[in-house]
Amino acid sequence: MRFFLLALVVGGAVVGDLLKTLAIRQHAAVEDFRPGALGRRLGLAFRTRRLWLSLAAYALSFFAFLGLLSVAEVSFAVPATAASYAIETALAKWILGETVSRQRWAGAGVVAAGVALISV
C-alpha cells in the first residue's frame, strides 16, 4: 500500500509540475510587473485548462501524501518523494525539450540512488 501511495504522490507532483509549466509557457514571458498587468496575467493563467488540471494533480499528490504518512514512517515518506526530481528531469528533456546538462543528469542520478537506498 505504501508504494502505491508513494506512486500517487510522485505521479501527482510530476504531472502537476509538467501541466503547470505547459500552462505558463502557453503565454508570453512576463515583462510588465505592475499590479494591474500581473493581475491580468494571473487571470489569463486561471482560464487555462492545464493550470486547473495541474492543481487537481497537486491535490491528488497532497492527499496521497497524507495517506502515505498514515502507513509509513516520515523517514521513508519524505525522502522517497524526491523521486519526482529525477523523473521530472527526464521529462523536462523529453516532453518540454529542455537542455539538461551532464551535471544535472548526475544530480538526478544521485537523487534516484538515494531514493533507492531508503526504499529497501
Secondary structure, DSSP 8 states (H G I E B T S, - for coil): -HHHHHHHHHHHHHHHHHHHHHHHHTS------SHHHHHHHHHHHHT-HHHHHHHHHHHHHHHHHHHHHHHS-HHHHHHHTTHHHHHHHHHHHHTS-----HHHHHHHHHHHHHHHHHT-
